[in-house]
C-alpha cells in the first residue's frame, strides 16, 4: 500500500482559476465601469474582432507577443513610476579603455547622485559602462533577443529590472515612455536610429518635451560632426526650422550633460493636454511679470492669454498627487514644438 507521502506526490495540483473566469465579469457590465475596466473591455472586444475578421495567424501571434511583453514591462517599471529616468544609447563595441566608455561611467555616476535612474539596452560597451557607473540598484535593462544572442552585462544580469524584448518597436516604446531624458554617446546604426527617433517624437509632439543630449568624449568630434551635418544639410536647406535646434544639445562635458537634464526640471515639472489647452505643471509659481512676458514673447505659438492657476477640474482625477502644483494654461498650436522647448527653457532660466 503506497505511503501517504507518495500518494500526495502523485496527486494533481489544484487547477489555478482562469483569469477569464475570475475577472471577465468585472468588464461585462454596460455601465458603471471604471476607466481602466472600460479600456480593458475595449481591448477584449478588439481581440475578438481578430477572430471575426479571420485575421492571419502570423498577425495574431505578433499582437499576442507584443501585448505580453509590454504588459510585463509595465509591471517591472510600475514601482519606480515617481523616479526620473534617463534612457542612454551608445555603441555595444566601445571598449572599457576608451575615453567614451569612461565618460559614460562618469555620467551615470553623476546622474544617479541627482536621484535619477538609468535605462540601457543591457548589453556591452556603453550600456555596460552606464550600468557600471549607476550601479545595479539604480539600473534598468531593456534587452533585445537577437539571432546572435546579446546577453545582459554582469551589472544587470538576472536583476528583476531586466526585461528582454522580442521586438524592437516594443523595446523602443519603453525607452521613450519611461524616459525623462535621453542621452546618446557615439555609436553605430542603432544609436543613430534611436537618436533620430527621439528627436522626431519630440519635434512632432508624439512624446512630451524632454531633454535630448548628445555626449562626445573629451575632445571628441563624433556628435560635433553630426551637428555640422544638421546645420549644413537640414537647416540650410530648410528641411528643419531654426527653433528645432533647441530640441537637443551637443556637448563633450559630462557635467554639462547632467546639468542639461536636471536643469530642464528646475521649474518645469511636466505637461499634458486638457481639451484644447496645454497645461504645464510647475514646481513653484512664476512671478506675474514673467507670465505676462511669456504671453508676449510666445504669442506666435499660443492662442489667448497664458494663465497661471491651480489644477483644472478635468485633471483632478487622473494624477491626484500632482494637484498641488501650480499650472500655466494656454492654447498651443501643437505644431512648433521647438518654440515650446524655448518657452520651457525661458521658464527654467528666469522662473
N, C-alpha and C positions, 0 to 999 in steps of 0.2 A: 504494500500500500504506500503510495507516494507521501512524502512528508508535506506538512502544510507549507513549508518554505518553497519546495519545488513546485507545488501546486500554484502558489502565489506568483512564482516566476512565469508560469505558463498562462496566467490569467491576462486577458487583453486589457489594455489601459482604457479607462472610460473615455469615450469619444468627446473631443472638445466640441462645445456647442458652436455651430456655424455662425459667423458674424452676420450672414444674411438673415438667418432666423432670429438672431438676437437684436439686431439694430434696424432691420428693414421697417418694422412697424413705426419707428420714430419718424420716418420720412414719407410715409404713405398718406398722411392726412393732407387734405387740400388746403387747409388754413391752420393758422396758429403755429407755424414752424418758425424756428429761429432763422436768422440769416444764414448761418452755417448749414443748418438742415435743409434749407431751401436750395442752396447751391449744390449740396451733395445729391439731392433729389434730381436736380437738373443734369448732373454728371451721370447719374444712373440712367436717366432717360436717353442721354446722348449715346451711352454704351449700348443700350438696347436697340437703338436705331442702326447700329452697325450690323446687327443680325437682320433687321428688317430690310436694310439696303443690300444684303448679301455681299458685304464687304470682303475683299480678298483676305485670306488667312494671313498673308505676309504683313498686310497693313494692320490687322488686329494684333498680331504679335508685336509689331513696332509700338503701337499705342500702349499695349499692356506693359511692356518692358519700361517704356519712358515713364508711365504713371507710377509704377512700382518703385523705380529708383528715385524719382522726385519725392514721393511720399516718405521714403526712408531718409532722404537728405533733409527734408523739412524737420523730421523728428530729431535728427542729430543736432541741427543748428538751433532748434527752438529754445533750449535752456539758456542760450547766450544772446537772446534777442536784444537785450539792452546794452550790449557791449559793442563799441565801434570796431570795425574790422577793415583791414586793407587787403585787397587781392593783389598778389605780386606775381609778375611774369618775368621770364628770362630763360636763357639757354640751359638745356639739360647737359650740355657738353662743357660748361665752364668748369675749369679745374680749381681745386682748393688753393693753389698758389697764385691764382690770377688776381690782379687788382680789383676786378669787378666782383669776384667772389668775396673778397674781404670787405668791399663796400656794402655788399648785400647783408653780410653778417652784422656789420655796424649799424646799418639802417634798421634791421629787425630788432636789435637790442634797444635802440633809441625809441622806436615807436611803441614797443611794449612798455617801456618805462613811462610812457604817457597814458597808459591804461588801455591801449589797443590790443587786438589780437591779429594774427596774420593768417591768410589763406593762400596756400600754394598748390601746385599740381602734385605735390608729394614725391616727386622724383628726385634725380640727382642734380648736380650743377647749382644754378641759382636757387632752385627750390630747396635743396638741401641746405644751402647757405643761410637762407632766411629762417628755416626752422631750427638750425643750429643757433642762430642769434636770438630767436624768440624764445626757444625752449619748448618742450613738449606740451606743457600745460597751457601755453598761450597760442598753440598752433592748431589749424585745421588742415587736412589734406583732402583734396578732391582729385583723386587719381583717375586715369583712363585705362580701360582694358584694350591693349593693342596686340596685334599678331606676335610681335616681339615683346613679350611681357615686360611692362615697365613696373618693376617692383617699387614699393614705397621705401623711402630712405629710412635709416635707422632712428631718426628723431621723431617719426610719426608712425612707424610700423606697428601694427596691432593696437593702435590707440583708438578709443571709441569715437574720436573725432575725425577718423579717416573714412571717407566714402569713395567707393570705386564705381565709376560710371561705364556704361556700355557705349553711350552716345556722346559725341562732342557737344551737341546742342543742349542737352540737359545739363551737362557739366558747365557750359558757358553761362547758362541761366543762373546757376547757383553762384558762380564767381561774381556776377553783377548784382544779383538780388541781395546778397548778403554784404556787399561792399559799401563802406562809407568813403572809400578812396581806392584808387588804382595806381600802382607803381610798376613801371616796366624798366628792367635792366636789359642790356644788349642780348639779343637772341636771334633765332632764325625765323623761318616762315610762321611758325606757331605764335611766336611773340609778336611779330608784325600783325598777324591776324587779330590777336586779342587787343592790341593797341588800337587798330582801326575800328574794331567793333565797339570798344568802349567810347571812342570819340564819336562814332556815328550815333550810338544810342543817346548820348548826352546832347549832341547837336540837333537831333530831331525830337527831343523831349520824350523819347521812349524809356529813358532812365532818368531818375531825378538828378538835379545838379549835384556834382561831386568832383573833388579834385583829382586830376589825372597828371601824374608826374613821370617824366622820362629821365632816368638817372644814369649818367655816364660814370665810369671810373674816373678818379682824379686825372686830369689832363687827357681824358678820353675824348674821342671825336665821333663815336657811333651815332648818338642821337643828335649831336650838333649838325652832322652831315644830313641826317634825315630832316631836321628843321630847315636847313637851307633848301632842300628839295621842296618842302611845303611852300616856302616863300617863292621860289623861282618858278615852280611848275603848277602849283594850285592857286596861290594867291595872285600872282602876276597875271594869270590867265582868267582871273575872276571866277574860278571854279569853287572857291570858298570866299567868305567875306572877311574883312579885316578883324571884325569882332570875334570870329571863330578862333582866332589865335589866343583869345582869353580862356579857351576851354582847357588848355594844357600848359605845362611848364617843363622846360628842359633845364637840367642842372647837372653839375658834376660834384656838387657839395651835398653830402648826406644830411647835414644839419638843416640845410635849406629845404631839402625834400621833406623832412619831418615837419618843419615849420609850415610848409605849404599845406600839409594835411591837417595839422592841429589848428592852424590859423583860420582855415575855412569854417571851422565850427566855433570860433571865438564868440561871435554874437549870433550868427545864423545857426539854427538847430536843425530844421527840416522843412519840407513844404509838401503841399498836396493841393489838388483842385477840389473845390466845392461848387458845384454848378458851373457858372461862367467865371468864377473868381479863383485867382491863385491866392492861397493862404500860406504865408511864410511865417513859421514859428521862430521866435527869438528867445535866446537865453536870458535877455533882460530888455527892458523898454529902451527905445531910442529917444533922444531929445526931439521935441516937437519941431525944432528948426531943421533938423536933418530930414525928418519925414517930409516937410514942405519942399526941401531942396531935391529930394528924390523924385517927387512928383513932377518937378520942372525938368530935371536932367534926363529923366527916362520917359517923358511924355510920348516919345516916338514909338514906344512898345507897350504902353499902358492905355487903358480907356477909363476915363473918370479919375477921381482923386485916389491917392494912396491913403488908406485909413489905418491907423494903429488902434487896436481894440483887443478885447478878450476873445475867447473861443466862440465861434459861430455855433448856433444851436445844432446844426446838422453834424458837427464834429464831435459832440459831447458823448456819443455812444460808442464810437469806434475805438478810440485810444484815450480813455479817461485819465490816464497818468500824465498826458500831455496838456490837459485842460488848463492848468495854471499858467502856462507860458503865454506871454503877450504875442500878438499877431500883427503882421502887415497884411491887409486885404486889398486887392485891386484886380481889375480886369487886365488880363495879359493876352497878347495876340497869339501866343503859342506857336510862334514861328522863329523869332530871332533869339535863340537860346544863348548865343554868345553875349548879347546885351543883358540877358537875365543874369549871367555869370558876373558881368561887370557891376550890376546892381548889388549882387551879394558881396562882391569884393569891397564896394563902397560902404556897405553896412558894416562889414568886419573891420574896415580901416578906421572909420570915423564914428562908429557906434559906441 
